[in-house]
Amino acid sequence: MAFSYSRGTAITFLVLIFTSISCIINIPTAEARIRRYKWEAKYEYKSPDCYKKLVITINGRTPGPTILAQQNDTVIVEVKNSLMTENLAIHWHGIRQIGSPWFDGTEGVTQCPIVPGDTFIYQFVVDRPGTYLYHAHYGMQREAGLYGSIRVSLPDGQSEPFAYDYDRSIILNDWYHKSVYEQATGLASVPFSWVNEPQSLLIQGKGLFNCSTPGIQAGLCNSTTPECFPYVMTVVPAKTYRLRISSLTALSALSFQIQGHNMTVVEADGHYVKPFVVKNLFIYSGETYSVLIKTDQNPSTNYWMTTDVVSRKPGTSQGLAILNYYPNHPRRPPPTPPPSGPLWNLTEPRLAQSLAIKAHPDHIHPPPLTAHRTIIMLNTQNRVNDHVRWSINNVSFNLPHTPYLISLKHNLSGVHTRIPPPTGYNLKNYDIYSVQDNKNATISDHSVYKLEFNTTVDVILQNANSMSNNTSETHPWHLHGHDFWVLGYGKGKFEMENDTRTYNLVDPIMKNTVPVHPYGWTALRFKSDNPGVWLFHCHIESHFFMGMGVVFEEGIDRIGKLPSSIMGCGETKDIIHKP
């Protein structure tokens, strides 16, 4: 058979031949690359759940663009703040920022905020494959819509310990109709005004609010707008899909399921998991999971994907999306009602999932067998000068005007002290089950734990009762700049002599976000080997706003000159002009 071809076709043909040969003899075909993104953040009117409100978008989108990269690539994101009257900072959730602690994107900790009209350039290396996130880290902006996915793949020629045909990302979050300013004002007021339950649950930025709800202003809600039609994920029958499920809820713990399909968990926060099968995936704010599903059900119909609130009594309707089997019409609703979620107040199944997550047998990173230091952190709700706050060991955290990284690196005096926060409570005698007055907490901007560099640190997160409703809440804790080994979970009060014997030192999973279950404890271990100043906080927006966080300082003398772009606020202005 004769055929003709152009010069371009010939070049393409030669490239294909060379690529095939290089794969056979293992010649590297690509080196680490630079991935450039140019973003503009601004407010726009959107109706993600049919209700029209101001939303922060990136290049007109929420969720924002997905960052795609390979391991060891350099990512450069040029961000223009077009919010007009509002500062901005973006955190790269799960990226450890090794060698670039100033680009962690945490206002008040690692940088001054990006002021309206300014452009800021973030530059960092994605040193591990996996599923990560980005989101706003100024005030409570995250829940205004500024968030998105980061997918880091392995270098060419390397493979993961599981096989799949297609790769998809799904972000789950809850959605409020009140602005973050209204919510923050209520949280900081006397009398206290709680944010209450969200109005909707979104799946990949789409939800469905009942526009017939009493009290909704005419014209603000339109259930026929195409913008709020449920998210549709179209699949091909007889294939395996990797779904990267992430949560960026402001408040809610969630359960996620796909009607008629089991999910095999294979990755958590960028680390390979010993595979296990779930019907419901429990997921907490800041967590990421990869699950595998097989499209092996009846291909003549579509199926519901649902998300439900757990751990709090739901005041929000179920979140819905559609798994569309091609070639069915994507807007054809499934023929049966959505499956109901698990009971919201059952802790046992959620604790069981936490205990089931172990490192993949071929990808175990053994933890140090002992720790140099153990820090026990009691999470309590407190009242300080009639304000309702969350506290750690009787200290409620406030972000400073001068970022810690700058003040500590330059030894700025009078900004905040470098002493560790006080231990506060007598933890041994504190009753975690009773409703306490907790009127003796302090509000501080110096909740800094100074860690000896390259040592092993254990943190025990201890949950307790809240002040008003005789409940213990689930708190997802996120550590910046590190992954940690999850050594164990337990019920009740942590007992050093007995509970340390139950630690998993054989195959613990490594994560960057971990839940603390009601009336329970979680033990984690990490190495203080990443020079910088790193935030450790509850990932519930209102809880962190109300003081639930601390800061770790480590190896700051090993950090070189800080870039001037992170300065300009508080006491940092004069540093910019120093040689």
N, C-alpha and C positions, 0 to 999 in steps of 0.2 A: 504494500500500500504506500503510495507516494503522498507526501504532504509538504506544505511550505511553512516557513516560519520566519519571524522577524528577528532582528538582532537582539531585541529585548527577550524574546522567547528563548533564544539560544543561551543567553546569560542566565536566565532563570533555570534552564535545564542543567547547566554546569553547576550552579549553586546547589541544586538538589542532589547531583551526583556527589559533590564534595561533602555535603552534609551527611549523606548516607555513609560515605567512607569514614568520616570523622567519628560517627557514632560507633562504627565497627571497631576502629582502632583506638577509640577513647581520646581523640584530639579535642581539647577544649574549643568550643565554638563561640563562646561569648565571655566577656569579662563583666565585672560589675558596671552598671550604667548609671547615668544621672536621669532621674525622672523629674521633669519640671511641670509645675502646675501654677496657674495664675487665677486667683480667686478674687471675687468682690462680694463682700458680705453686706447685705442691706435688708431693710424691712420691706416686705411686700404683703398685700392682702392675699391670703390663701384660705381655702376651705377644705383642709385635709379630712375632716369628718363631717362635711356639709355645712359647718358653722364658720362663718367668715370672721377672720381676725387677723391682726398683724403678726407676721411670722418672719423670723430671720432666715434668709435664704443665702445660699452660695451659688453665684452665677444663675440666680433665678430658681434654684431647686432646693427642696427639702424632702427627704434626706439629700445631702450634698453629693457631689461627684465621688465615686469610689476611687481610692488611690490603689493602683495596681503596680506591683514591683516584684523583683526577685531578691532573694537573700543577698545581702551585702551591697545592694544598690544604695545610692544616695538620693534622697527625696528632697527637692527644693520647692517650697510652696510660698509664693508671693501673695500676701493677703492685703487687700485694700479694705479699710474700714469705712464703709459708706453708711453707717448707722446714723450719722448726722449729729445726734445728741448723746451718744452712748459709747463708752470704751469697749474694748474687745480683747480677748486672748483665746487661743485655741490649744488644747491639750491633745497630745498624740498618745492615746490610751493604750498601754501595753508596750510601747516602744521605750526601751530602757535608757536611751540617750547617752550611751557610753561615749565619753569624749565630747559631749555637747549638752551638759546639764542646763545651760542657759536657754535651750530651745524646747524645754519640757512643756512650755506654754501655760504655766500656772501663775496667774497674776498674784502678786504679793509674796510669792515664794521664789520664783526663778526669773521673773521679768516684771517691768512696769507695763501697764496695759497699753494697747494700741489706741491712740486717741482718734476721734473722728477726723476723717480726711487723710490720715496717714497710711502709709504702706509699710508692712513689716515682712521680712523674709525669714522663714524657718528653714533650716537645713540640718538633716540628720541622716544617719545610716540605719537601714532596717536590717539588723544583724541576724534575725532568726525568721524562718518561715512560720506562717500561721495566720490567725484571724485576729485583727485588732480594730480599733475604733479611733475616731477623732471627735471632739466636741468642744463647745465653748467652755471656758473655765474663768469666767468673770461674773461675779454675782450668781444669779440663778438663770443665766442666759441659755443654758443647755436645753431647758424645757421650752424655749421659744422656737426651737426648730433647727438650731445650728449643730448638726451632727452628721456623721457618715461613716463608711466602712473603709478599712485598710486590709487588702489581701496581699500577702507576701508569699510567693511561691518559691520552690526550691530552684537552685541553678539548673540549667539545661543538663540533661543526662542523669540527674538524680531522681529517685522515686520515693514515695511515701509508703508507709506500711499498710496501705489499703488502696484499693483500686476504685475508680469511678469514671463515669463517662462525661458528666457535666458538673459545673461548679456554679452555685448561686449564693447570693448573700441576702439575708432577711434581718432587718432591725425591728425589734419590738419596742414600743414605748407607750406611755400613757400620755393623755392630752388634756390640758386645762383650757377653759375659755377665758378665765381671768388672766391678765397680763402678769408677768413676773414681778412687776412693780407693785401691783395690788397685793399679790401674795406675800412678798417680802415685807411690805408695810404692816400687814396683819401679824406676821410672825414677830416683828420687832415692837409691837404696840402693847400698851397697857390700857385696857385689858387685852389679853392675848386673843388673836383670831387665827384659828387653824385653817390650813388650805383646803381641808376636807378631801373627799375622794375625787379622782379625775372624772371628767365628763365622758371620755372615750378611751379605748385602747386602739392603737394604730399598729398595723402590720405593714412594714416597708412604707410608712408615711401615709397610709390610707385607713380610714375608719368610717363608721356610720353612726352618727348621732341622731336620735329621734327628734326630728324638727317639730313634732307635736307636743313636746314637753312644755308644760305650763310655764309661763313667764318669759318665753323666748321672744325677743323683740322681732317684730315683723320685718322681713327683708334680710335678716342676718343668717337665716338657715334655709337651705334649699336642697332637699334630698334628691333632686333630679340633676344636679350639676355633675358632669362626668368626672370632675376632680375627686369626688368622694366615692366613686364606685370601688368596691373592694379590690384590693391588690390581687392580680391574677398571675400565677406562675404556670406557664405552659410547659408540659413535659411530653417526651416521646415514650411510648410504651416499651417495655422490656429493656429498660436501661437502669443504671445506678446513678443517683444524683447525690452530690455532696452539697448539703445545705449548711451554710455558715450562719448559725442563729446567734444573734447578739441582743442584749437588752440595754437600753439607755433610759429606763423609766425614771421619772422624777421621784416616785414614791413606791410604786407597786412591785411586789414579788409576783412572778407569773408562772403559769403552766402553759406549755405549748404542745399541741398535738395535731396530727394529720389523720383525718377520718379514714379508717381502713388500712392504714399503713403503720408498721412499726418503724422505729428509728434506732439505728445503731450508733452510739456515741463513740467517736474516734479521736476527737481533739478537744482540749479545754485550754483557753487562754494561750494558745500557741504551743502547747505540748501534747504529744501523742498519748492517747489513753488506751489502756487495756480495754478492748471493745466490750460494751455491754448494751443490751437492748432495753428500750423503754417505750411505753405507750405515751406517757406524758413526760415532757422534759421540763423540770423545774429550773428556772433561771432567774437570777437576781441582777439588779442594776449594775452594769459594768462588766458582767461576765460575757464570754464568747464561747460557743461550742460549735464543733462540726459534727453533723450526723449524716449517716448514709441512709437513703431510702431507695427501695426498688420499686419501679413503676410496673408492678406485676398484678395490679387489680384490673377489674373489668374496664377496658378502654372505651366503652361506649358511653360512659358517664363521667361527670366531674365530681370532685370531693372537696369537703370543707377543710380548711386549715383554721384552727381556733386558738385563741389565747384567753386565759381567765386569771383573775386576781386570786392569789392565795396568801395566807398569813394575815390578812386583814379582812374583816367582814365586807364583802363586795358591795360597793355602791355604784358600780360601773358595769355596763352591759358587756357581754362577751365580744372580743375582737374577732372579726371574720375576714378570711381571704379564701381564694379559690385555687385548688390544684386542678388545672385544666389539662386533660389528656387530649393531645392532638390526634385527629383533626376536629374534635368537638368545638363548638363555638365558645370562645373564652367568656362570654357573658351569660352562658347558660348556667343557671344556678343548679347545684346538686339536687337530686330528686328527693333526698331525705333531710330532715332537720339536722342542724349541727350537733355533734356529740357534746354532752355536758362535760364540764371539767371536774377535777377531783374536789372533794370537800375542802373548803378554804382553811378550816381550822385543824386539819390533821397534820401534825408535825412529823409523825413517824415516817411517812413515805418520803418526805423531803430530806429528813436526816439520813434515811437509807440511801438515797441517791448520792448525798455528799460522801458517805462512807464507801460507796461503790467506785468512786473515781480514783483509779490507781494508774501509775505510769505504765506505758506499754512495755512489755518484757524486753524488747530490743532497744528501748530508749529510756532506760532508767538512769537518772542522775543521782547517785547516792548522796544523801545528806551527810554533813558532819555528824558524828555520833553524839557529840556533846556541844553545849553552848557555853560561850564565855560570859554571857549576860542574859538574864531573864527579866522581862518587863511585863508585869500584869496590868492590864488596862480594864478598869471597871467602867462600863457604859451606864450612865445614869441620866435621868431627867431631873433638872434642878430649877429652882426659882431664885433668881438673883435680882434684888431690887425690884421685885414684882414682875420681872420679865421671865418668861419660860425659856429655859436653855437646855441644851444637851451638854454633858460634861464627861471628861475622862479623868478619873482619879480626882474628882472635885474641882477640875479646872475646865472652864469653858473657853474655847479657842476663838480668837478674832484675828483675821488677817491684818498685818501691819501695812502702813502706807509706804514703807521702804522695804522692798523685797529682801527676804532673808539671805539669798545667795549673795547679793551685793553688800549688804551691811556686814555679814559675817566675814566675807572675803576681804573687805577693806577695813575691818575693825572699827566701824562707825560707832562712836560712843553716844549714849543717850537715846538710841533708837529703840533697842530692846536688849534685855540681858541674855547671857549665854548659859545661865544656870538651867538645869533640868527642871521640869515642872514638879511641884510638890506631889508627894504620894497621897496626900489628902486623907482618904478614908482608912479606917482599920478594916482591911479587906477580910481578914479572918472572921471578924464578928459581924460583918454586914449581912443583913437578911435580904437576899435577892428576891424573895417571894412577897414581901410585904410592901404596901404603899408607903413610901417615905416622904417626909416633908422636904428634905434635901434643900434647906434654905441657906446653907453655908458655903456654897461654891463661889469661886472667884472667876472673873472674866479677865483673860490675859492674852497678850500678843507675843508671849515668850515661851510658848509650849514647845521648846526645842530640846530634844534628846540628843546630846553629843555622844556619838558612837566612836569607839576606837577603830581605826581603819583596819580592814581586812580581818575582822573578828566575826564570830558567829553569834547571832542574836536570836533569842526566842521571844516571841510576843504571845501572851495569853489574853485573848479577848473574852471578857466575862460579861454576859448579859444579865440584866436585872429587870425589876418591875418599873413601869412608868409611874408618874405621880397621880394621874387622875382616873384612868379607866381600868386599873387593876389588870393590866396586860403587859406582856413582854413582847417587844416588836422584833422582827427580823432585821438585822443590820448588815448590809453588804459592805465590807471594808476593802478599799483599794489602796495599794502601795505603788507610788511612783518610783521610777528608776530601778526597779528590781522585780525579779520573780522570787517567790518563796516556796519552800516545801510545806505542804499542808500535813502536819504530823498527826492531827486527830481532832475529833469532835466529841463532846460529852454533854450529858444532862446535868443540871444542877450546878452547884458551886465547884469550881476547880480545886482539886486537892493535890498539892505538889508531890507528895510521897507516893500516892496511889496512881494518879492519872498519868504521870509521866511514864509509867510502866506500860501503858497501853499505846504509846506512840508507834506509828508505822515508820520504822527506819529502814525498811527493806525496799519498798517500791512506792513511796509517796509521790503523788502528783505535784508538779510545780504550777503555780498560778500567780496572777497579780491581783485577783479579786476573790474574796471568800465570804460566805455568809456566816453570821453568828445567829444560831437558832434561838427561839424563845426560851428563856430560863436555862440557857446552856452556855458552853464555852467552846472556843476554837483555838487550837494551838498551831502556830506557824513558826518557821525558822528561815532566816536568810543570812547572807554574808554581807557585811558592810564593806564591799569592795568596789563601789562605784562612786568616785569622788563627786560630791555635790550636796545639795540640800533638797530633801525629798519629802513631799507631803504624804501623809498616811491618814485617810479619812473615810467616814461613812459616805457611800456614794448616793445616798438619798439626798436630793437637793435641799430640802427644808431642814434636814438634820444637820448637814454640814453648815448651812447658813446660821443655824442656831448653836454652833460651837462644837460639833462632834468631829474633832480632828487633832492631830499633832504633827510635828515636823521632826525628821531625822537629819542630823548633820554628820557627814563623814568625809574624811580626807580632803577637807577644803583647802589645805595648804598645798595639795597636789594639783589644784586647778590653775591653769594659766590665766592670762589676761582676759577679763570679761569683755565681750563686745559692747560697744557704746550703744548699740541699737536697743538693748534691754533696759536702758536707764532713762532718766528724765522725770521721775516722780519722787516724792518724799525728799530724802536727804541725798539723793544720787546725782543731782544736777551738776554739782561741782566736780564730780569724779570724771565726767565726760571730757573735761578740758585738761585733766592731768596727763602728763607724758606717760 
